[in-house]
Amino acid sequence: MSDTPWISLTTDYGLTDGFVAACHGVIARLAPTVRVIDVTHLVPPADVRRGAAVLAQTVPYLPVGVHVAVVDPGVGTARRGVALATPGGLLVGPDNGLLPDAAAALGGVTAAVRLTEPRWLAERVSATFHGRDVFAPVAARLALGAPLAEAGPPVDPDGLVRLPTPTLARDDEGFTAEVLTVDHFGNVQVAAPAHLLDRLPAELRVGPPGAEPARTAVRGRTFGDAPADGLVVYVDSAGLVAVAVNGGRAVDLLRVAPGDVLRVSR
């Protein structure tokens, strides 16, 4: 951990209610010297895969600290609350697939515990607000240097819930990949590593499989490599293949959403 304790927060709580402020308040009461970074609170409600992608693509650039993530449609059920140790920091949240990709981005899970120690939690734990009553107080204590092992019993890292592997199929003409995220600008990120573009030409065809006609795109480094309103296929800041429109929104042009698949070909 760094000399300055840090906590990051990533949730689907939105900004119109007091949920985020309540989490900040719990942390401030228990650990007033801790600094907090709000990654986002606008993950689409209950979209665990989107939350996992945002978290995994962001935590490598944050200070070493405790990263709290709450996208938790199973709150109050038998799903576990967990804390994970990695070489690059700690992760706290529900055991629903939200954390493992971020843990991998920080070097892999070296230890994991289930959050069951009553002294680490709120006196009264709401069945529907574990961000405030479980994850925030645990994160505050960890940020101040409390040992992970005191938060609860150990968990086998191999038993953590993981999201299904995104669809990716390659062939001689190109590849078909699952849409992972759509960002604020309408850029469409797919589950394809950068090197899959290396063998493709400067002009490409892009569209949902079977949709006719597929749209023409250029392979470029940045948005301006396409003409105005044109499609560009590029490697985004996370090192994955993405599709954008120069001056527009690729998601509207391609009519896809996370979980759909997109075909990129010669």
N, C-alpha and C positions, 0 to 999 in steps of 0.2 A: 504494500500500500504506500501511497505517496505521503509526504509530510503534511500536506493539506488534504484533509479528507473530502472526498467527492462522492456524490450520489447522482445518478442520472435516472430520469423517469420517462418511460414510454408507455402510453396507455391508449385506450379507446374511449376515455371518459368525456371527450368533448370539452368545450370551453363555456358552455352556457349554465352549468350547474356548479356546485361548490365542491365537487369530488376532488379535483386537483388541489385546490386550496387546503382541503382537509388533510391530504397526504403531506403537503408542505408543512402544515401546522404541526402534525405529529413529529415529523423529522426535526423541526425547529425546537420543539419542546424538549425532546430527548437529546438532541445533538446540535445545539445552537451554533457551533463553530463549523459545521459541515456546509459545504457549498453544493448547490443543487443545479443541475443542468436539465432543462425540459427538452427532451429530444422531440417528441410530438405527443399530443393528446388527441390527434385527429385520425388515428387508425380507424378505418371503417368498423362500426360496431361488430364485435364478435369475429372479426376477420383475423384469425390466428396466423394464417400464412402471411398476410401482409405485415402484421406486427413482427413476425419472426424475421422477415426479409429486411424491414427497416432497421431492426435491432442489430442484426448480423452485419449489415453494411455500414453501420454507424459506430459501433463500439470500438473498433480499432483506432478511431481518431479521437476518442475521448480520453481524459486523464484516467490513469489507473484508479479504480475505485469500486463502488458497489452500483451495479446497474439493475434497477427495478423495472420489470416489465409486467403489465397487467392488461391482457386481453383474455378474458376469462369467462366464457359463456357457461362453464361448469362450476362456477363459484358456489360454495355451499354443498356440493355433492361429495362423493367419495374421492374425487381427484385430489392429489396431494399438493401442498405448498412445499416448495423446495428452495434450497440455496446451493449454488454450485461454485466451487473454487476452480479457477483456471490460472495459468501463468500470468495472464494479463488482467486479472481482477476477479470480482465476485459477481454472480448473477442471482437475482431473487425473483421468484414469481411462481405461477402455477405450473404443474407438471402436465402440460397439455400439448407439448411440441413447440412452445413459444421460445424456449431458451437454448436448445442444443446447437442450432446453427451459429448463434452468437458465441456460445462456448467454444465451438470449433474455430471461429475467427480469432479468439483470444488464446488459442494454443491447446484447447482440449480440456475436458473435465479431469481434474486431479483428485477431487473429493466432492461428495454430495451428501446433504442431510435433508431429512424431512422436518418441517417446521412445526414442532409439537410442544416445545418448552413453554409452559404457561407464563413464566416470568418474562419472556421476551415479547409477549403479545399484549394486546389491549385487555383491560380487565373484563370487558364484555365484548366478545367477538361477534359482529353481525354476520348473519348467514349470507349476506349479499354484498358486503363491502370489505373484502379481505385486503384490498389495497391500503385502506386506512388502518385496519385493525391487526393485520398480520404482516404484510410485506413492508410497509413503511417503518413500523417499529423495529422489525428485524434488521432492515437495512441501516437504520440509525445506529444500532448497537454494533453492527459489523464495521461500519465506517469509523467508529471510535476505537476499533481494535479488539473487540470482544472475539474470542475464539469461535470459529465456525462450529466446532464439535459441540459447543454448549447450546446451540439452537435446536438440537434434536438428534435422533438416532441416524446413523449412516444409511445411505441409499446406494445400491449398486448402480454406477453410472450406465451400465449396459441395459438397465431396466427402465431408464427414463423414456417417457413417451416421445416419439419422433413423428414428424409429419411424413406422409407418403413422398417418395422420391418424385420430383416433377417429371413429366413426360419429356423425353428427348429421343428422337429417332433420326439417324443420319443415313444418307444414301449418296449415290454418285452425283446427283443433281443438286443436293443441298441438305436441308434438315427441317424437321418439324419439331417445334418446342412449345412447351406450355408457357402461357403468359403468367409471369410471377407478380409483377406490380405495374400499376399505371400511376405516374407521378402527377404532381400539381399542374404540370405543363401539358399533360396528355401524352407524354412519351411512354411507349410500351416496352417494358423490359421482359425478355424471355429467358428461359432456363437453358441457355446455350453459352458455352465458354467462348472467349474471344477468338481462339485459334480456328474455330469452324469457319470464320470468314476468310481465312488466309487463302483458301483454294478456290474461292468464288470470284467471278469477274466483277468489273466495275459497274455493270448494269445487272440488276436483280429483279426478280418477281417476288412479291410479298402479298400474302392474304391467307385467310382461313382455308384449310384444305377443302377442296371441292367447290369453293366459291369461285364463280366466274363473272368477269375475268379477274385474275390476279392483277395487282397494281404494279406498275413499274417503279423501281426505286434505284437510287445510286448507292454504292458502297462508299462511305466517306469517314472522315475523322470527326467532323463536327457538323452542326446544323446547316451552316452556310455553304457546305459542299453540295447541297441540293439547290435547285432553282427555287424561287419563291413559290410556296404552296406545294413543293415537291417532297416526296418521301426520301429519307436517307436512312440506311441501315449502318449502324456504327457500334463501337464498343463504348459502353457508358462508364461512369466513374467508379462503378463497382466491378468492372472487368467482365461484364456480361453483354451479350448482344442486345441491342435495343433498336426501336424504330421510332423516328420522329418525323414531323412535318416542319419544314422551314417556314416559320411564321404561322403555323396552325397546330392542330391537335391530331396526332396519329390515331388516338383511340376512337375519335369520331369518324375518321375516314375509314378505318379498318373494321369498325364495329365489333370490337372484341372486349373482353373483360378478363380479369384474373381467373385462372382455371380453364379458359379456352386455350386452343392451340393455334399456332401461327406457322405457316409454311414460308420458308425463305429458300429460293432456288435460283438457278441460272435463268 
